[in-house]
Amino acid sequence: MKTVRHVARAVGSTGSTMPAYRVDLHVGTHRLVADEVAAAGGADAGPSPFGLLLSGLAACTAMTLRMYASRHGWDLTTIEVDVRYDITEGSPASIARTITVPHHLPAEQRERLADVAERTPVTVAVRAGTPINTTIRADDTN
């Protein structure tokens, strides 16, 4: 029997009494709001769904690189991860990730961090096209 390891859970809810497109999210003990930009009919009360996806990738990348550098005793004072989701007509969508580190970091350390970035958990999950199994259930309490 295969062991399932629960990594994270998020619950989103919306309804007809809420502003259009607003979704209240519960992630563990944290509360977040997702929304669409005004141009798409939302109130821009929080990040868009793609913004949240990219936030997860940026956070995972920065955390993993910081852990790696710390374990190796590298002088990595700051890490910035800029992630964009781009759609080009006639081509598949793509994610562009730019990682900025201090200029004094030696080239071999920058190359190693680039390699590690390609194997962060969220990078691997997105690239693998993680299957999504959907179940619809009726709420008989309302």
N, CA, C and O atoms as a DFTB+ gen file, in Angstrom:
568 C
 N C O
     1  1       0.835      -1.185       0.000
     2  2       0.000       0.000       0.000
     3  2       0.884       1.254       0.000
     4  3       1.834       1.358       0.775
     5  1       0.558       2.182      -0.867
     6  2       1.331       3.416      -0.966
     7  2       0.952       4.375       0.158
     8  3      -0.216       4.494       0.529
     9  1       1.960       5.053       0.688
    10  2       1.741       6.038       1.730
    11  2       1.461       7.397       1.101
    12  3       2.204       7.837       0.224
    13  1       0.413       8.055       1.534
    14  2       0.081       9.397       1.068
    15  2       0.578      10.381       2.114
    16  3       0.257      10.253       3.296
    17  1       1.359      11.361       1.681
    18  2       1.862      12.391       2.587
    19  2       1.138      13.694       2.266
    20  3       1.310      14.255       1.183
    21  1       0.339      14.169       3.197
    22  2      -0.409      15.423       3.028
    23  2       0.558      16.597       3.116
    24  3       1.219      16.779       4.139
    25  1       0.647      17.392       2.060
    26  2       1.598      18.503       2.019
    27  2       0.931      19.834       2.362
    28  3       1.484      20.621       3.129
    29  1      -0.234      20.088       1.809
    30  2      -0.919      21.360       2.051
    31  2      -2.393      21.211       1.706
    32  3      -2.792      20.307       0.972
    33  1      -3.176      22.105       2.245
    34  2      -4.612      22.137       1.934
    35  2      -5.071      23.585       1.928
    36  3      -4.688      24.378       2.789
    37  1      -5.888      23.915       0.954
    38  2      -6.498      25.240       0.869
    39  2      -7.983      25.044       0.607
    40  3      -8.378      24.161      -0.155
    41  1      -8.798      25.868       1.240
    42  2     -10.243      25.830       1.031
    43  2     -10.680      27.223       0.611
    44  3     -10.398      28.201       1.304
    45  1     -11.369      27.318      -0.522
    46  2     -11.868      28.596      -1.020
    47  2     -13.376      28.600      -1.025
    48  3     -14.003      27.589      -1.340
    49  1     -13.965      29.734      -0.678
    50  2     -15.428      29.822      -0.707
    51  2     -15.862      31.186      -1.224
    52  3     -15.218      32.206      -0.978
    53  1     -16.968      31.169      -1.944
    54  2     -17.570      32.391      -2.469
    55  2     -19.076      32.183      -2.477
    56  3     -19.547      31.066      -2.266
    57  1     -19.825      33.226      -2.715
    58  2     -21.279      33.096      -2.747
    59  2     -21.919      34.334      -3.334
    60  3     -21.252      35.334      -3.600
    61  1     -23.217      34.252      -3.530
    62  2     -23.942      35.341      -4.189
    63  2     -24.006      36.599      -3.343
    64  3     -24.303      37.669      -3.875
    65  1     -23.737      36.514      -2.033
    66  2     -23.770      37.706      -1.184
    67  2     -22.401      38.378      -1.089
    68  3     -22.252      39.409      -0.434
    69  1     -21.414      37.792      -1.741
    70  2     -20.057      38.367      -1.719
    71  2     -19.837      39.188      -2.985
    72  3     -20.537      38.996      -3.979
    73  1     -18.869      40.101      -2.954
    74  2     -18.542      40.840      -4.183
    75  2     -18.176      39.860      -5.305
    76  3     -17.644      38.778      -5.059
    77  1     -18.473      40.267      -6.530
    78  2     -18.205      39.411      -7.686
    79  2     -16.760      38.934      -7.696
    80  3     -15.835      39.729      -7.527
    81  1     -16.573      37.647      -7.894
    82  2     -15.272      36.988      -8.070
    83  2     -14.406      36.903      -6.822
    84  3     -13.355      36.264      -6.869
    85  1     -14.792      37.510      -5.718
    86  2     -14.017      37.409      -4.479
    87  2     -14.138      35.992      -3.938
    88  3     -15.219      35.404      -3.926
    89  1     -13.007      35.456      -3.491
    90  2     -12.973      34.142      -2.859
    91  2     -12.195      34.272      -1.555
    92  3     -11.062      34.752      -1.540
    93  1     -12.816      33.840      -0.467
    94  2     -12.124      33.795       0.813
    95  2     -11.413      32.454       0.907
    96  3     -12.016      31.402       0.696
    97  1     -10.132      32.505       1.224
    98  2      -9.311      31.306       1.276
    99  2      -8.851      31.037       2.699
   100  3      -8.538      31.958       3.454
   101  1      -8.817      29.768       3.048
   102  2      -8.293      29.322       4.330
   103  2      -7.192      28.324       4.010
   104  3      -7.435      27.280       3.404
   105  1      -5.983      28.659       4.426
   106  2      -4.828      27.801       4.193
   107  2      -4.204      27.562       5.568
   108  3      -3.484      28.412       6.093
   109  1      -4.491      26.400       6.136
   110  2      -4.057      26.150       7.509
   111  2      -4.718      27.168       8.422
   112  3      -5.943      27.292       8.441
   113  1      -3.902      27.900       9.183
   114  2      -4.437      28.923      10.090
   115  2      -4.485      30.306       9.443
   116  3      -4.822      31.291      10.102
   117  1      -4.152      30.380       8.163
   118  2      -4.064      31.666       7.472
   119  2      -5.327      31.961       6.670
   120  3      -5.965      31.058       6.127
   121  1      -5.670      33.232       6.608
   122  2      -6.809      33.703       5.838
   123  2      -6.291      34.611       4.725
   124  3      -5.500      35.523       4.962
   125  1      -6.751      34.341       3.515
   126  2      -6.360      35.136       2.358
   127  2      -7.598      35.475       1.544
   128  3      -8.657      34.875       1.728
   129  1      -7.459      36.437       0.646
   130  2      -8.527      36.786      -0.282
   131  2      -7.958      36.715      -1.691
   132  3      -6.865      37.214      -1.959
   133  1      -8.706      36.094      -2.580
   134  2      -8.361      36.100      -3.998
   135  2      -9.450      36.875      -4.724
   136  3     -10.606      36.876      -4.303
   137  1      -9.081      37.524      -5.801
   138  2     -10.052      38.313      -6.555
   139  2      -9.490      38.525      -7.963
   140  3      -8.315      38.264      -8.221
   141  1     -10.319      38.985      -8.834
   142  2      -9.877      39.376     -10.172
   143  2      -9.630      40.876     -10.165
   144  3     -10.162      41.601      -9.325
   145  1      -8.820      41.330     -11.110
   146  2      -8.579      42.765     -11.256
   147  2      -9.866      43.438     -11.722
   148  3     -10.766      42.780     -12.245
   149  1      -9.948      44.740     -11.532
   150  2     -11.151      45.488     -11.905
   151  2     -11.471      45.327     -13.387
   152  3     -12.641      45.235     -13.758
   153  1     -10.454      45.290     -14.231
   154  2     -10.676      45.158     -15.674
   155  2     -11.369      43.842     -16.030
   156  3     -11.989      43.736     -17.088
   157  1     -11.267      42.844     -15.156
   158  2     -11.907      41.545     -15.398
   159  2     -13.213      41.411     -14.616
   160  3     -13.802      40.331     -14.581
   161  1     -13.674      42.503     -13.985
   162  2     -14.942      42.485     -13.266
   163  2     -14.827      42.289     -11.774
   164  3     -15.844      42.259     -11.080
   165  1     -13.626      42.156     -11.262
   166  2     -13.427      41.992      -9.825
   167  2     -13.192      43.326      -9.151
   168  3     -13.306      44.381      -9.775
   169  1     -12.861      43.269      -7.865
   170  2     -12.580      44.482      -7.098
   171  2     -11.092      44.590      -6.760
   172  3     -10.687      45.515      -6.056
   173  1     -10.287      43.672      -7.245
   174  2      -8.848      43.661      -6.984
   175  2      -8.564      43.668      -5.485
   176  3      -7.644      44.342      -5.021
   177  1      -9.364      42.909      -4.731
   178  2      -9.225      42.838      -3.273
   179  2      -8.115      41.893      -2.837
   180  3      -7.774      41.837      -1.656
   181  1      -7.556      41.158      -3.776
   182  2      -6.479      40.225      -3.472
   183  2      -5.877      39.727      -4.764
   184  3      -6.323      40.103      -5.848
   185  1      -4.862      38.882      -4.658
   186  2      -4.233      38.358      -5.865
   187  2      -5.214      37.532      -6.694
   188  3      -6.168      36.957      -6.168
   189  1      -4.956      37.487      -7.997
   190  2      -5.746      36.634      -8.882
   191  2      -5.316      35.184      -8.663
   192  3      -4.278      34.938      -8.048
   193  1      -6.096      34.224      -9.157
   194  2      -5.658      32.827      -9.039
   195  2      -4.275      32.576      -9.632
   196  3      -3.487      31.835      -9.045
   197  1      -3.960      33.173     -10.778
   198  2      -2.615      33.006     -11.335
   199  2      -1.574      33.671     -10.450
   200  3      -0.461      33.164     -10.305
   201  1      -1.932      34.808      -9.858
   202  2      -1.021      35.473      -8.921
   203  2      -0.704      34.591      -7.729
   204  3       0.435      34.548      -7.262
   205  1      -1.714      33.886      -7.236
   206  2      -1.480      32.974      -6.112
   207  2      -0.608      31.791      -6.526
   208  3       0.274      31.374      -5.776
   209  1      -0.855      31.251      -7.721
   210  2      -0.020      30.159      -8.224
   211  2       1.438      30.605      -8.311
   212  3       2.335      29.900      -7.850
   213  1       1.669      31.773      -8.903
   214  2       3.025      32.281      -9.041
   215  2       3.646      32.613      -7.691
   216  3       4.855      32.465      -7.509
   217  1       2.826      33.061      -6.744
   218  2       3.325      33.337      -5.396
   219  2       3.882      32.069      -4.757
   220  3       4.924      32.100      -4.102
   221  1       3.185      30.961      -4.952
   222  2       3.666      29.691      -4.420
   223  2       4.997      29.296      -5.033
   224  3       5.893      28.829      -4.329
   225  1       5.132      29.481      -6.342
   226  2       6.386      29.156      -7.016
   227  2       7.515      30.069      -6.545
   228  3       8.620      29.600      -6.275
   229  1       7.242      31.369      -6.444
   230  2       8.264      32.321      -5.992
   231  2       8.679      32.028      -4.557
   232  3       9.869      32.036      -4.240
   233  1       7.709      31.770      -3.690
   234  2       8.020      31.487      -2.287
   235  2       8.834      30.207      -2.142
   236  3       9.819      30.173      -1.405
   237  1       8.425      29.162      -2.843
   238  2       9.141      27.891      -2.762
   239  2      10.569      28.048      -3.267
   240  3      11.503      27.515      -2.669
   241  1      10.739      28.768      -4.353
   242  2      12.071      28.981      -4.914
   243  2      12.955      29.735      -3.922
   244  3      14.074      29.309      -3.637
   245  1      12.455      30.852      -3.397
   246  2      13.246      31.661      -2.468
   247  2      13.584      30.879      -1.197
   248  3      14.721      30.923      -0.726
   249  1      12.604      30.168      -0.644
   250  2      12.849      29.388       0.579
   251  2      13.892      28.304       0.357
   252  3      14.813      28.136       1.157
   253  1      13.736      27.572      -0.736
   254  2      14.651      26.465      -1.014
   255  2      16.077      26.966      -1.225
   256  3      17.027      26.375      -0.711
   257  1      16.230      28.053      -1.979
   258  2      17.567      28.595      -2.219
   259  2      18.179      29.132      -0.931
   260  3      19.379      28.982      -0.703
   261  1      17.363      29.752      -0.095
   262  2      17.871      30.256       1.186
   263  2      18.340      29.105       2.071
   264  3      19.396      29.187       2.699
   265  1      17.544      28.025       2.119
   266  2      17.944      26.846       2.901
   267  2      19.251      26.272       2.382
   268  3      20.153      25.963       3.161
   269  1      19.354      26.130       1.072
   270  2      20.538      25.547       0.451
   271  2      21.780      26.392       0.765
   272  3      22.813      25.863       1.177
   273  1      21.664      27.703       0.567
   274  2      22.799      28.599       0.818
   275  2      23.195      28.561       2.293
   276  3      24.382      28.546       2.619
   277  1      22.216      28.545       3.173
   278  2      22.490      28.512       4.605
   279  2      23.234      27.235       4.991
   280  3      24.196      27.280       5.757
   281  1      22.786      26.100       4.461
   282  2      23.442      24.822       4.762
   283  2      24.888      24.788       4.291
   284  3      25.723      24.089       4.865
   285  1      25.176      25.549       3.241
   286  2      26.532      25.558       2.696
   287  2      27.370      26.733       3.215
   288  3      28.523      26.900       2.816
   289  1      26.787      27.542       4.103
   290  2      27.516      28.667       4.686
   291  2      27.819      29.791       3.714
   292  3      28.784      30.532       3.903
   293  1      27.006      29.927       2.675
   294  2      27.218      30.963       1.676
   295  2      26.690      32.305       2.172
   296  3      25.687      32.352       2.885
   297  1      27.342      33.369       1.809
   298  2      26.935      34.721       2.172
   299  2      25.871      35.213       1.192
   300  3      26.153      35.980       0.271
   301  1      24.659      34.757       1.413
   302  2      23.548      35.107       0.526
   303  2      22.575      35.979       1.324
   304  3      21.639      35.478       1.947
   305  1      22.818      37.303       1.293
   306  2      22.057      38.222       2.131
   307  2      20.634      38.445       1.631
   308  3      19.722      38.649       2.433
   309  1      20.433      38.407       0.314
   310  2      19.090      38.596      -0.241
   311  2      18.894      37.686      -1.455
   312  3      19.832      37.351      -2.178
   313  1      17.637      37.306      -1.640
   314  2      17.221      36.547      -2.823
   315  2      15.892      37.151      -3.262
   316  3      14.973      37.286      -2.454
   317  1      15.787      37.510      -4.524
   318  2      14.513      37.987      -5.069
   319  2      14.129      37.059      -6.215
   320  3      14.935      36.757      -7.095
   321  1      12.874      36.617      -6.180
   322  2      12.372      35.736      -7.232
   323  2      11.191      36.425      -7.891
   324  3      10.161      36.649      -7.254
   325  1      11.339      36.760      -9.162
   326  2      10.309      37.430      -9.959
   327  2       9.746      36.392     -10.930
   328  3      10.484      35.830     -11.739
   329  1       8.449      36.140     -10.848
   330  2       7.834      35.104     -11.667
   331  2       6.677      35.705     -12.458
   332  3       5.857      36.442     -11.909
   333  1       6.613      35.384     -13.760
   334  2       5.540      35.878     -14.640
   335  2       4.920      34.699     -15.366
   336  3       5.607      33.747     -15.736
   337  1       3.616      34.774     -15.563
   338  2       2.890      33.795     -16.382
   339  2       2.560      34.501     -17.676
   340  3       1.807      35.475     -17.686
   341  1       3.123      34.012     -18.774
   342  2       2.957      34.677     -20.067
   343  2       2.169      33.810     -21.041
   344  3       2.376      32.600     -21.132
   345  1       1.267      34.453     -21.762
   346  2       0.490      33.787     -22.801
   347  2       0.797      34.489     -24.118
   348  3       0.596      35.696     -24.255
   349  1       1.284      33.719     -25.078
   350  2       1.585      34.239     -26.398
   351  2       0.676      33.540     -27.388
   352  3       0.627      32.310     -27.428
   353  1      -0.039      34.307     -28.183
   354  2      -0.966      33.731     -29.153
   355  2      -0.255      32.701     -30.026
   356  3       0.813      32.965     -30.578
   357  1      -0.865      31.527     -30.138
   358  2      -0.320      30.472     -30.981
   359  2       0.767      29.642     -30.331
   360  3       1.308      28.734     -30.962
   361  1       1.099      29.933     -29.079
   362  2       2.129      29.182     -28.363
   363  2       1.590      28.745     -27.006
   364  3       0.648      29.339     -26.482
   365  1       2.193      27.704     -26.445
   366  2       1.772      27.317     -25.088
   367  2       2.134      28.412     -24.085
   368  3       3.110      29.138     -24.273
   369  1       1.349      28.522     -23.030
   370  2       1.673      29.469     -21.953
   371  2       3.015      29.074     -21.346
   372  3       3.427      27.916     -21.417
   373  1       3.686      30.050     -20.751
   374  2       4.969      29.758     -20.117
   375  2       5.130      30.592     -18.856
   376  3       4.487      31.627     -18.683
   377  1       5.999      30.117     -17.989
   378  2       6.346      30.841     -16.773
   379  2       7.793      31.279     -16.903
   380  3       8.675      30.466     -17.180
   381  1       8.033      32.566     -16.701
   382  2       9.383      33.120     -16.716
   383  2       9.768      33.443     -15.271
   384  3       9.069      34.187     -14.585
   385  1      10.880      32.878     -14.823
   386  2      11.345      33.094     -13.445
   387  2      12.733      33.724     -13.495
   388  3      13.641      33.196     -14.138
   389  1      12.892      34.867     -12.806
   390  2      14.179      35.538     -12.707
   391  2      14.571      35.585     -11.235
   392  3      13.828      36.095     -10.397
   393  1      15.737      35.049     -10.939
   394  2      16.236      35.007      -9.568
   395  2      17.395      35.987      -9.470
   396  3      18.368      35.884     -10.218
   397  1      17.290      36.941      -8.543
   398  2      18.336      37.936      -8.356
   399  2      19.028      37.692      -7.024
   400  3      18.384      37.600      -5.979
   401  1      20.346      37.590      -7.081
   402  2      21.170      37.380      -5.886
   403  2      22.228      38.485      -5.850
   404  3      22.442      39.153      -6.861
   405  1      22.890      38.691      -4.715
   406  2      23.912      39.736      -4.632
   407  2      25.029      39.540      -5.665
   408  3      25.409      38.412      -5.978
   409  1      25.535      40.635      -6.177
   410  2      26.547      40.594      -7.235
   411  2      27.850      39.928      -6.793
   412  3      28.591      39.412      -7.630
   413  1      28.138      39.932      -5.497
   414  2      29.402      39.370      -5.016
   415  2      29.397      37.838      -4.961
   416  3      30.437      37.225      -4.719
   417  1      28.240      37.222      -5.182
   418  2      28.164      35.763      -5.120
   419  2      28.952      35.170      -6.289
   420  3      28.705      35.531      -7.440
   421  1      29.893      34.269      -6.015
   422  2      30.712      33.697      -7.092
   423  2      29.861      32.971      -8.141
   424  3      28.793      32.441      -7.838
   425  1      30.358      32.961      -9.367
   426  2      29.639      32.359     -10.498
   427  2      29.287      30.902     -10.235
   428  3      28.187      30.472     -10.582
   429  1      30.186      30.130      -9.632
   430  2      29.890      28.717      -9.382
   431  2      28.742      28.551      -8.380
   432  3      27.976      27.592      -8.477
   433  1      28.617      29.465      -7.427
   434  2      27.491      29.413      -6.488
   435  2      26.194      29.808      -7.192
   436  3      25.148      29.209      -6.946
   437  1      26.258      30.814      -8.065
   438  2      25.063      31.204      -8.835
   439  2      24.607      30.045      -9.717
   440  3      23.410      29.776      -9.816
   441  1      25.541      29.365     -10.348
   442  2      25.195      28.214     -11.199
   443  2      24.564      27.093     -10.377
   444  3      23.611      26.452     -10.821
   445  1      25.092      26.861      -9.192
   446  2      24.531      25.807      -8.332
   447  2      23.116      26.175      -7.897
   448  3      22.237      25.314      -7.871
   449  1      22.886      27.440      -7.556
   450  2      21.541      27.883      -7.172
   451  2      20.568      27.742      -8.338
   452  3      19.410      27.376      -8.136
   453  1      21.026      28.029      -9.556
   454  2      20.171      27.864     -10.740
   455  2      19.764      26.403     -10.885
   456  3      18.616      26.109     -11.218
   457  1      20.687      25.495     -10.641
   458  2      20.397      24.069     -10.706
   459  2      19.401      23.658      -9.630
   460  3      18.463      22.907      -9.899
   461  1      19.606      24.149      -8.416
   462  2      18.700      23.830      -7.307
   463  2      17.306      24.384      -7.592
   464  3      16.312      23.726      -7.288
   465  1      17.216      25.582      -8.171
   466  2      15.913      26.195      -8.480
   467  2      15.085      25.315      -9.404
   468  3      13.858      25.288      -9.306
   469  1      15.746      24.600     -10.296
   470  2      15.033      23.725     -11.234
   471  2      14.421      22.506     -10.553
   472  3      13.595      21.812     -11.146
   473  1      14.826      22.242      -9.308
   474  2      14.348      21.051      -8.617
   475  2      13.586      21.364      -7.327
   476  3      13.426      20.484      -6.481
   477  1      13.111      22.618      -7.164
   478  2      12.319      22.924      -5.969
   479  2      10.993      22.166      -6.051
   480  3      10.526      21.862      -7.149
   481  1      10.386      21.857      -4.911
   482  2       9.157      21.054      -4.928
   483  2       8.024      21.621      -5.792
   484  3       7.367      20.865      -6.508
   485  1       7.787      22.921      -5.738
   486  2       6.699      23.496      -6.536
   487  2       7.079      23.508      -8.018
   488  3       6.221      23.283      -8.871
   489  1       8.333      23.763      -8.332
   490  2       8.785      23.698      -9.728
   491  2       8.526      22.307     -10.290
   492  3       7.987      22.160     -11.387
   493  1       8.907      21.304      -9.539
   494  2       8.726      19.913      -9.983
   495  2       7.241      19.594     -10.162
   496  3       6.863      18.952     -11.142
   497  1       6.401      20.032      -9.228
   498  2       4.963      19.756      -9.317
   499  2       4.334      20.426     -10.532
   500  3       3.527      19.813     -11.231
   501  1       4.701      21.688     -10.788
   502  2       4.137      22.402     -11.934
   503  2       4.607      21.765     -13.239
   504  3       3.809      21.539     -14.148
   505  1       5.887      21.481     -13.324
   506  2       6.427      20.878     -14.553
   507  2       5.871      19.490     -14.821
   508  3       5.701      19.096     -15.975
   509  1       5.590      18.756     -13.765
   510  2       5.093      17.390     -13.924
   511  2       3.639      17.364     -14.379
   512  3       3.135      16.328     -14.812
   513  1       2.967      18.510     -14.278
   514  2       1.543      18.508     -14.626
   515  2       0.764      17.653     -13.637
   516  3       0.031      16.747     -14.033
   517  1       0.921      17.938     -12.368
   518  2       0.299      17.158     -11.304
   519  2      -1.174      16.899     -11.600
   520  3      -1.924      17.839     -11.863
   521  1      -1.602      15.628     -11.561
   522  2      -3.013      15.316     -11.820
   523  2      -3.928      15.971     -10.784
   524  3      -3.571      16.091      -9.612
   525  1      -5.086      16.384     -11.224
   526  2      -6.106      16.947     -10.339
   527  2      -7.333      16.057     -10.437
   528  3      -7.924      15.917     -11.508
   529  1      -7.709      15.464      -9.330
   530  2      -8.890      14.597      -9.273
   531  2     -10.019      15.386      -8.619
   532  3      -9.910      15.771      -7.455
   533  1     -11.088      15.626      -9.346
   534  2     -12.185      16.471      -8.877
   535  2     -13.388      15.635      -8.476
   536  3     -13.775      14.702      -9.180
   537  1     -13.979      15.983      -7.327
   538  2     -15.202      15.362      -6.846
   539  2     -16.214      16.473      -6.590
   540  3     -15.877      17.479      -5.964
   541  1     -17.437      16.311      -7.058
   542  2     -18.515      17.257      -6.760
   543  2     -19.419      16.592      -5.731
   544  3     -19.843      15.451      -5.914
   545  1     -19.715      17.316      -4.634
   546  2     -20.619      16.746      -3.643
   547  2     -21.696      17.760      -3.300
   548  3     -21.461      18.967      -3.342
   549  1     -22.850      17.275      -2.968
   550  2     -23.976      18.141      -2.594
   551  2     -23.919      18.428      -1.113
   552  3     -23.689      17.528      -0.304
   553  1     -24.130      19.691      -0.754
   554  2     -24.158      20.107       0.659
   555  2     -25.608      20.043       1.104
   556  3     -26.416      20.886       0.715
   557  1     -25.938      19.061       1.906
   558  2     -27.331      18.893       2.332
   559  2     -27.666      19.672       3.598
   560  3     -28.735      19.474       4.176
   561  1     -26.756      20.568       4.047
   562  2     -27.031      21.357       5.243
   563  2     -27.707      22.684       4.917
   564  3     -28.195      23.359       5.823
   565  1     -27.746      23.072       3.640
   566  2     -28.356      24.367       3.254
   567  2     -29.703      24.147       2.631
   568  3     -30.368      25.107       2.243
